[in-house]
Amino acid sequence: MVDDTSLRSPQDRSRIAMGEEYEVAYWTKTFGVSREKLQQAVDAVGNNADAVRAHLKA
């Protein structure tokens, strides 16, 4: 099933889907970081939102 791109936030808020532009926009705004910084965090700790949040605060 295709994601509904009209949604403003991710359907699964525990994971960050870097392949979905609307999710990237949501998470970059939520964390206050650039796409590149978000990608680096996901590469470092995986796509778990809590792990990315902790990594960005460190």
PyRosetta script that sets phi, psi and omega in degrees:
from pyrosetta import init, pose_from_sequence

init()
pose = pose_from_sequence("MVDDTSLRSPQDRSRIAMGEEYEVAYWTKTFGVSREKLQQAVDAVGNNADAVRAHLKA")
pose.set_psi(1, 137.5)
pose.set_omega(1, -178.6)
pose.set_phi(2, -81.6)
pose.set_psi(2, 139.9)
pose.set_omega(2, 176.2)
pose.set_phi(3, -64.5)
pose.set_psi(3, 145.5)
pose.set_omega(3, 175.5)
pose.set_phi(4, -82.0)
pose.set_psi(4, 105.1)
pose.set_omega(4, -174.9)
pose.set_phi(5, -74.9)
pose.set_psi(5, -2.5)
pose.set_omega(5, 176.2)
pose.set_phi(6, -80.9)
pose.set_psi(6, -10.9)
pose.set_omega(6, 178.1)
pose.set_phi(7, -70.4)
pose.set_psi(7, 144.8)
pose.set_omega(7, -177.6)
pose.set_phi(8, -92.9)
pose.set_psi(8, -12.5)
pose.set_omega(8, 179.5)
pose.set_phi(9, -136.3)
pose.set_psi(9, 162.3)
pose.set_omega(9, -178.9)
pose.set_phi(10, -63.7)
pose.set_psi(10, 149.8)
pose.set_omega(10, 176.6)
pose.set_phi(11, -73.4)
pose.set_psi(11, -35.1)
pose.set_omega(11, 177.0)
pose.set_phi(12, -112.9)
pose.set_psi(12, 97.3)
pose.set_omega(12, -174.4)
pose.set_phi(13, -73.5)
pose.set_psi(13, -2.4)
pose.set_omega(13, 178.4)
pose.set_phi(14, -89.7)
pose.set_psi(14, -8.8)
pose.set_omega(14, -177.4)
pose.set_phi(15, -128.7)
pose.set_psi(15, 148.4)
pose.set_omega(15, 178.5)
pose.set_phi(16, -110.1)
pose.set_psi(16, 117.1)
pose.set_omega(16, 179.7)
pose.set_phi(17, -97.0)
pose.set_psi(17, 97.6)
pose.set_omega(17, -177.1)
pose.set_phi(18, -67.5)
pose.set_psi(18, -16.2)
pose.set_omega(18, 179.4)
pose.set_phi(19, -82.7)
pose.set_psi(19, -6.8)
pose.set_omega(19, -179.4)
pose.set_phi(20, -109.8)
pose.set_psi(20, 112.0)
pose.set_omega(20, -174.7)
pose.set_phi(21, -58.9)
pose.set_psi(21, -37.8)
pose.set_omega(21, -179.6)
pose.set_phi(22, -68.3)
pose.set_psi(22, -30.1)
pose.set_omega(22, 175.9)
pose.set_phi(23, -74.0)
pose.set_psi(23, -40.6)
pose.set_omega(23, 176.9)
pose.set_phi(24, -59.4)
pose.set_psi(24, -43.8)
pose.set_omega(24, 178.9)
pose.set_phi(25, -61.4)
pose.set_psi(25, -42.2)
pose.set_omega(25, 179.3)
pose.set_phi(26, -62.4)
pose.set_psi(26, -48.9)
pose.set_omega(26, -175.0)
pose.set_phi(27, -71.7)
pose.set_psi(27, -36.3)
pose.set_omega(27, 177.8)
pose.set_phi(28, -65.4)
pose.set_psi(28, -38.1)
pose.set_omega(28, 177.3)
pose.set_phi(29, -68.9)
pose.set_psi(29, -43.4)
pose.set_omega(29, -179.0)
pose.set_phi(30, -60.9)
pose.set_psi(30, -44.2)
pose.set_omega(30, -177.3)
pose.set_phi(31, -90.2)
pose.set_psi(31, -12.0)
pose.set_omega(31, -179.5)
pose.set_phi(32, 67.3)
pose.set_psi(32, 40.1)
pose.set_omega(32, -179.1)
pose.set_phi(33, -129.6)
pose.set_psi(33, 166.7)
pose.set_omega(33, 176.2)
pose.set_phi(34, -77.7)
pose.set_psi(34, 166.2)
pose.set_omega(34, 175.9)
pose.set_phi(35, -59.2)
pose.set_psi(35, -40.8)
pose.set_omega(35, -178.1)
pose.set_phi(36, -64.0)
pose.set_psi(36, -43.1)
pose.set_omega(36, 178.8)
pose.set_phi(37, -65.0)
pose.set_psi(37, -40.4)
pose.set_omega(37, 177.2)
pose.set_phi(38, -62.9)
pose.set_psi(38, -44.6)
pose.set_omega(38, 179.5)
pose.set_phi(39, -61.7)
pose.set_psi(39, -41.6)
pose.set_omega(39, 178.2)
pose.set_phi(40, -61.8)
pose.set_psi(40, -40.8)
pose.set_omega(40, 179.5)
pose.set_phi(41, -66.5)
pose.set_psi(41, -43.1)
pose.set_omega(41, 178.5)
pose.set_phi(42, -63.9)
pose.set_psi(42, -40.9)
pose.set_omega(42, 177.3)
pose.set_phi(43, -62.5)
pose.set_psi(43, -35.3)
pose.set_omega(43, -176.4)
pose.set_phi(44, -76.6)
pose.set_psi(44, -41.8)
pose.set_omega(44, -171.6)
pose.set_phi(45, -123.5)
pose.set_psi(45, -1.1)
pose.set_omega(45, -178.5)
pose.set_phi(46, 96.4)
pose.set_psi(46, -176.5)
pose.set_omega(46, -172.8)
pose.set_phi(47, -96.4)
pose.set_psi(47, 12.5)
pose.set_omega(47, 175.7)
pose.set_phi(48, -72.2)
pose.set_psi(48, 123.1)
pose.set_omega(48, -174.6)
pose.set_phi(49, -60.4)
pose.set_psi(49, -39.1)
pose.set_omega(49, 179.7)
pose.set_phi(50, -66.5)
pose.set_psi(50, -39.9)
pose.set_omega(50, 179.0)
pose.set_phi(51, -66.8)
pose.set_psi(51, -40.2)
pose.set_omega(51, 177.9)
pose.set_phi(52, -65.2)
pose.set_psi(52, -43.0)
pose.set_omega(52, 178.4)
pose.set_phi(53, -57.7)
pose.set_psi(53, -47.7)
pose.set_omega(53, -179.6)
pose.set_phi(54, -63.8)
pose.set_psi(54, -41.1)
pose.set_omega(54, 179.5)
pose.set_phi(55, -63.5)
pose.set_psi(55, -41.1)
pose.set_omega(55, -178.9)
pose.set_phi(56, -69.4)
pose.set_psi(56, -28.2)
pose.set_omega(56, 179.3)
pose.set_phi(57, -79.9)
pose.set_psi(57, -20.6)
pose.set_omega(57, -176.9)
pose.set_phi(58, -74.7)
pose.dump_pdb("model.pdb")
